[in-house]
């Protein structure tokens, strides 16, 4: 079992920045991939960024150049630095972990990010 706790969401104006954090506990040795997903009202959940234990990261095209995912293995924490935020980035952001690529089996409770125009 892995427990995930997100923090760092909030309200920000367009063009601003936020940093999300996700702290993992429990069976963290199972974690190979850590990802940030988001779900906007009326839309499907989408993968925003993921990072492998080796450090390789992938991003959705919509956030490339604006968002940066990183991890601190000593703290079992993954971060999402979001810059140049746009109103369309408004969503609930979820942290998730996977042992195998694409198979996210543990999820956090979500944190709301709202970007005002």
C-alpha positions in Angstrom: 0.0 0.0 0.0 1.1 3.5 -0.8 -0.4 6.6 0.7 -0.2 9.9 -1.2 -0.9 13.4 0.2 -0.9 16.4 -2.2 -0.5 20.0 -1.3 0.1 23.4 -2.9 -3.0 24.0 -4.9 -4.8 27.3 -4.8 -6.0 30.4 -6.7 -3.6 32.3 -8.9 -3.8 34.8 -11.7 -3.0 33.9 -15.3 0.7 34.1 -15.8 1.4 33.2 -12.2 3.1 30.1 -10.7 2.3 27.4 -8.2 4.2 24.4 -6.9 2.4 21.2 -6.1 3.9 18.6 -3.8 3.0 15.0 -3.3 4.4 13.0 -0.4 4.4 9.3 -0.5 4.5 6.9 2.4 4.0 3.1 2.9 5.4 0.7 0.4 7.4 3.3 -1.5 9.8 0.7 -2.8 7.1 -0.3 -5.3 7.1 3.1 -6.9 8.8 3.3 -10.3 6.7 6.1 -11.8 5.2 9.1 -10.2 2.8 11.2 -12.2 0.6 14.2 -12.0 -2.8 14.0 -13.6 -5.6 16.6 -13.8 -9.3 16.7 -14.4 -11.2 19.8 -15.3 -15.0 20.0 -15.0 -16.7 18.1 -17.8 -13.5 16.6 -19.1 -11.6 13.4 -18.8 -8.7 13.0 -16.5 -5.4 13.5 -18.3 -1.8 12.8 -17.6 0.1 16.1 -17.2 3.6 14.9 -16.4 5.4 11.8 -15.1 8.8 11.0 -13.9 10.6 7.7 -13.7 12.8 6.6 -10.8 15.8 7.1 -13.1 14.8 10.7 -13.5 13.4 10.7 -17.1 10.3 12.9 -17.4 7.5 13.2 -19.9 5.0 16.0 -20.3 1.7 16.6 -22.1 2.1 18.9 -25.1 -0.2 21.4 -23.4 2.3 22.0 -20.5 5.7 21.5 -22.1 7.9 24.4 -21.4 5.7 25.7 -18.6 5.6 22.8 -16.1 8.5 20.9 -14.5 8.2 17.6 -12.6 10.9 16.6 -10.1 11.3 14.1 -7.3 13.2 14.0 -4.1 13.7 10.3 -3.3 15.1 11.0 0.1 11.7 12.6 1.0 9.6 10.3 -1.2 8.1 13.4 -2.7 7.3 14.5 -6.2 6.8 18.1 -7.2 5.1 19.9 -10.1 6.4 23.4 -10.7 3.8 25.2 -12.8 4.6 28.5 -14.4 2.9 30.8 -17.0 -0.4 29.4 -15.8 -3.4 29.7 -18.0 -7.1 29.6 -17.2 -7.3 26.3 -19.1 -5.0 24.8 -16.5 -7.8 25.1 -13.9 -8.5 21.6 -12.7 -8.2 19.2 -9.8 -4.6 17.8 -9.8 -4.0 14.3 -8.7 -0.7 12.6 -7.8 -0.5 8.9 -8.7 2.2 6.2 -8.6 2.8 3.1 -10.6 5.2 0.1 -10.5 4.6 -0.4 -14.2 4.3 2.2 -16.9 0.8 3.5 -17.3 -0.6 1.4 -14.5 -1.3 3.9 -11.8 -2.7 2.1 -8.8 -2.4 4.6 -6.0 -3.9 8.0 -6.1 -3.9 11.1 -3.9 -7.0 12.9 -2.9 -6.4 15.8 -5.3 -5.7 19.4 -4.9 -7.6 22.2 -6.7 -5.8 24.6 -8.9 -7.7 27.6 -10.2 -6.3 30.1 -12.6 -8.2 33.4 -13.1 -8.0 35.4 -16.2 
